[in-house]
Structures are given as C-alpha cells and as structure tokens.
Amino acid sequence: MEDRKKIIKSGRQTLQIEIEAMQELYESIGENFANVVQVIAQSKGRLVVTGIGKSANVATKIVATLNSTGTPAIFMHASDAIHGDLGIIQKEDIVLMLSKSGNTPEIKVLIPLIKNFGNKIIGITANAQSYLAKNADYLLHTPMQKEACPNNLAPTTSTTLQMAMGDALAIALLEYKGFNERDFAKYHPGGTLGKKLYLRVSDLIVNNEKPQSRPDDSIKDVIIEITKKRLGATAIIDNNQLTGIVTDGDVRRMLQQETNLSQIKAADIMSTNPKKILMDALAVKALKTMQTHNISQLIVIDQQGNYQGMIHLHDLIKEGIL
C-alpha cells in the first residue's frame, strides 16, 4: 500500500512540475511569438525544423502538426545536416531550431552555415543566454526551472515545453491564415477524421436500395418492402411527392394494437413528418440528426425536395463515423 502511494505521488509530482513550467511558458508568449507567426505565415518557403536527441523527436511531431494544419514543413536532423543534408534547405525556407541548452556542438556548427545561406533562424530553447538564443533571428524562449526527472537529467519538462510551443505555433498559424475545416479535409482524406470532414450522404446512399411504398399499399406490401430493401423503413410516395415514412417500429406498434390487419394501409400508420437530410450534407450531420431524434434512418432528398433514398445508422457505423 505504501508503494502505491509513492507511485501516485511521483506521477502527480511530475505533472505538477510540468504544469508550473507550462504556466510560465504561457506568460512568456508575447510580441516575439507574434513576430514569429507572421514571419512564417508570410514566407514563400517551408519551415525546416531541426534538433538533436529528444529535441529531434519533438521536431518530427511539430513538422507533422504543421503539415496537417496548412504550414509546409520538413524535418532535418541537426547531426545529418552537417554531414550532407544541408541540401534540404531551399532559398526561401526558414529554419526552426530546437535545443534545450542551445549550446550543443551540432547547433553551434549549423547556425553559421545556415546564416551563410541567407536563411532566417528561429530558435526554441530553455537557455536565453545560449549560443542559439543569441544568434537566432527570432527567439522563442521556453523557460523552465528543472526537469521533472528527480536527477534533473532526463528530458521531460523541456520536451513538454517544446511540444507545447510547437502546438501554439501551429494553431496560431492556422488561425492567422484562416485555415478552415474544408482546408483541413484536404490534408486528412483518410481514416475516421477525413471521413467526418468530407464524406457526404450522397456517397453512402448509392450503395443502398431505395425503399418506397404508396399510401394505399396494404400493410403486407409495406412489410415486404421494408424487409426486401433492408433499411428498416420505407418512404411513402404519393404522386411523386414524399408524404411520410413507415418504419419497422411503426409496424411493431401497430401489431400490438390491431388484430384485423386486412384493411390497414400504409397511410394509416405512417409518420407524416419524417426527418429528412439533403443528399449533399456531411455524413456526420446525418449522425447528429439521428442521435438527436433517437432514430436509425433518415429520408434523403435533393435541393428540390425530391426523394433520393435513405441513409441508415449502419451505413455510418460501417464507415467508422460513429
């Protein structure tokens, strides 16, 4: 029991140290940060992000976040750069350097080479008196008192701050450039995220049958149509106009109340105000409508209100939307 208390205490202490450092980082965001965002946003080139050790690992994550939010970026390992990879840097590029100490040998070698190319350098470092801080064109200071490691050695607080600064840059750039959901979808076409952003109702109903019945159809014919088309409902169409819907739930409720079914028609049990959705609406909107009204299917119509088919909750589950 005592060991478990020590484990919990250790976990909380680590987070407390990083929370305090994050608060200090929050308060440090100011004019320098604004300048950096504008410089990157107005650049005609890419952002080349570099570092060594754990900073290099953080740099790759920052690159991924930037690329996915509309800021072209590429990773360059600081060690590889001084052994042939400097060709990655193009004329219009800006270089973002990450280094906790700001004094690593690779960084010291790299900075004069990049300056000789004429590229601007943005430094992210915890040491405001370091070589990187003093020689970068723009400085983003990530102030910290200590690593969360009890020996003050393992990169923990420092990498958390670097990651947070990268996120802050990416989101500030996104908002500054007006990067919206439609833009985001271009960079995330695959997976659940992409589908939520671009998959439309029309993309799903093409694989479904188009169940429909007339108001004067017998209940037997209605049940056959619902069963045959396998969407749990049938649209009621009268003179090419959508007038209602009959679901399998409507049928079950009717069977609980009626014993003589011979005279019952579709019009007798249909819902006259079915929930509808436009065929060009996003599939995720269809899901929200179903969840709001606790239903399993929606009537799909075009801009003129014409019946185009039906979308079922199972369609959305199959595509991973839910």
N, C-alpha and C positions, 0 to 999 in steps of 0.2 A: 504493500500500500504506500509505503514511504517513497519507494522508487517511482511509482506512478505520479505522485505529487511533484517529484523533482522533474520528471519528464514534462508535465504540464507547465510547470514554472519556467522551464527552459524555453519551451515553444512560445509562451507569452512574452518572455523577456526579449527574445529575438524580434518578435513583431513590434514590441514597444520601442526598441532601439530604432527600427526602420521607420516606424510611424513618426517618431520625433524628427528623424532626418528628412522625411517627406514633408513635414510641416515647414522645416527650414528651407527646403527646396521651393516649396510653394511661395514662401515670402520673398525668395530671390528672383522670381520671374518679374521682369521689368522691361525697360527700354532695349536692353541688349537682345532679349528674346524677340521682341517685336522687329528689331532690325534684321535679325537672322531670318525670320519667317518671310519678310518682304524680299530679302536678297535671294533666297531660294526660289520663291514664287516667281520672281521676275527673271530668273536665269533661263537662258536658252538651252542649257546643257542639262546634264544629270547631276545627281548628288552621289559622289563616290564616298562611301562610308568605310572607314578603316580603323583597325585596332589590332592588339595582340593579346594572346591569352584569353582570359574571360571577357575582356572588352571586345575581342573579335567575335566571340559568341553572341554578345549583346548586339554588336553591329549587324550581324546577319538577320537578327529579328527585326531591327529597326528598318533595314532595307526591305524586308518582306511587308512590313506595315506601310511604309511609304509607297511602294509599288501598288499595293492594293487600294490605296486611297488617292491615287492620281498624281503622285510625285515620282517621276522616274528616278530610280536609284540602283546602284550596283555595289556589291561588296568587293573590297580589295584588302587582302591580308597584309598587314604592315611589313611582316618579315618577307613575304613573297615579293612585295613591291620593290624592295631594294635588291632583289635578285632576279629581276627581269619583268615583273608585272606592272611596271610603271606605265607601260603602253596602254593600260586600261583607261588612263586619264586622257580625256579629249580636251580640246581648246576651251570650250565653253563650260566645262564641268566645274563644280565646286566640291571641295574635299572636306568631309566631316571626320575629324579625328577623335577617337575615344581613348582616354588613358586616365586611370585613377591618379597616378603620380604625376603624369605629364612630363616625366623625365626618363622614360625608357629609352635605351640606346637606339632602337629601331625608329622611334618617333623623332629623336634628335637628328638622325641621318636623313629621314624622309622629308622633314619640313623644308630645309634649304633646296632640295631637289624640286619639290612642288612649287616653291616660290620662284624658282628659276624658270619654270614652265609658264609662270604668269597666272596660275590658278589661285583663287581665293581659298583660305583655310578657315574652317570653323572648328574651334576646339571645345570639347566637353571634358572637363577634368575637375577633380576634387581639390586640386592644389592650385590656388590662384597665383602663387609665386613661381610656378614651374616654367620650364622652357616652352612647353606648349602654350601655356596661358599668355606668356609674354610675346610669343612670336606668331600667334594666330591672328588673323584679320578680325575675327569675331570670337568672343569668349562666352560660353555658357557654363557658368560655374555650378558645380553640384556639391555644395558644402556638406561636410559630414564630420562628426566628432570621432566616430570609431566604427569599425566593422562589427557586425553582430556576433561574429566569432569571438569566443572568450579570450582567445590569444591575439585578437585584433590582426589576424593574418588572412584567413580565407575570405576572398571577395564575396561579400553578402550585401551589406548596406550600399557599398559603392556601385555594384552592378544593378541593384534595385533602383538607385537614383538615375543611373544611365538609361535604364529601360524606361523609366517614367518620363525622363526628359525627351526620349525618342518619341514616346506616345504623344506628349504635349506638342511636339513639333508637327507630327503627322496630322493631328486633329486641327491644330491651328491653321496649317496649310490647307487642309480640306475645306474649312470654313472660309478662309480668306479667298480661295479660288471658286467658291460656290459649287463645290463638288457634291452632287446630289445622288439620290437612290438610283436613278437611271444610269448615271455615270458608274456608280458602284457595281451595278449589274454587269457592265461590260467586262470588268476585271474578275468577276466571280460567276462565270457561266455554269460551273459545275457544282454538284453537291446540293445539299438542302438550302444553303444560303442563296445560291444562284437561282434555284427554282422559286424561292419566295419572292425574288426580285424581278423575275422575267416571265415565269410560267403563267400562261393565261388560261381562262376557262375554255376558250376555243381549242387550245392544244389538247385538252383532255376529252372533250365530248366526241371528238372524231372517232374514238375507239368504242363508243357506246352505241347501243341500239337507241331508237327514238320512239319510246312508247307513247301511244296516243289512242284515245277512245272517243266515241261520240256521247253526248248527253243521254241519248235514248238507248245506249247499249245495255244489255242485261248484265246483272251482277256477275253471272257466269263468264260472259265475254270479258268483263273488266278483270276478273281474277286471272283468266287465261293470258291476257295482255301483260299484266304485271309479272306473272310467272315467266312468260316467254322472254320478255325483254330484260329481266333480272336487275332492275334498278329500284325495286321496292315501291314503285308508283307508276301511274300513267297520267299523262296530261289529257284534259278533256277539251276537245276542239269542236267548235260549232261554227259552220260556215267560214272556216279558215281562221277563226278567232279563238284565242285562248280564253276559256271561260272558267276553268277550275282544275283541280287535281284530286285524284283518289290515291291514297297511299295504302300499303298493306295494313297499317294501323287503323285506317278508316274501315277497312273490311272487317278486321277483327272486332272492332267496337260494334259494328252493325250486326255481326253474327251473335254477339252476346245479347242483343236486344230483340232480334227478329227470328221468327221460326218459319214464316212463309216467305221464301225468297223469290218466288216466281214473278212477282210484279215489281220488284225493286230494280230501278235503273241507276245508271251512273250519276245522273243529276240529283238523285235522292240522297246520296251520301258524300258527294264531292265538296271540297272546300272551295269557296268561290273567290277567295283572295289569296292565291298561292304565293309563296315567297319566290321572287324572281331575281335573276342576276344577268347582266349584259355579258355577251359572249367574249367581249374584249377586256373584261375585268380581270384583274390578277387572281390567280387561283387562291392565294392566301386570303383575299377578300371573301371568297366563297366560303372558306373555312370559318372565318369570323362570323359570317352571317348564320351558318349552321349552328355554331356554338351558342350564339346569342339567342336563337329561337329554339334550340334543342331539337333540331330536325336532322335527317340523314341525307336529304336530297334537295336540290334546287332546280326550278324551271329555268332554262337558259333561253334568252331572247336576243334578237338583234336590235339595232338602234330604232327600227320601225315598230318594235313590239311583237314581231313575228316569232313564233315558237321554233327553236332551233335544236332542242334536245334537252337532256337532263344530266346534271353532274351529281355524283354520289359521294358520300364521305369516304367510301372505299377507294375512289379514284385518288383522293388527296393522300390517304394513308399509303397507297402503293407508290406514290411519287416522293414520299418522305416529307411532305409538307406538315403533317401532324406529328 
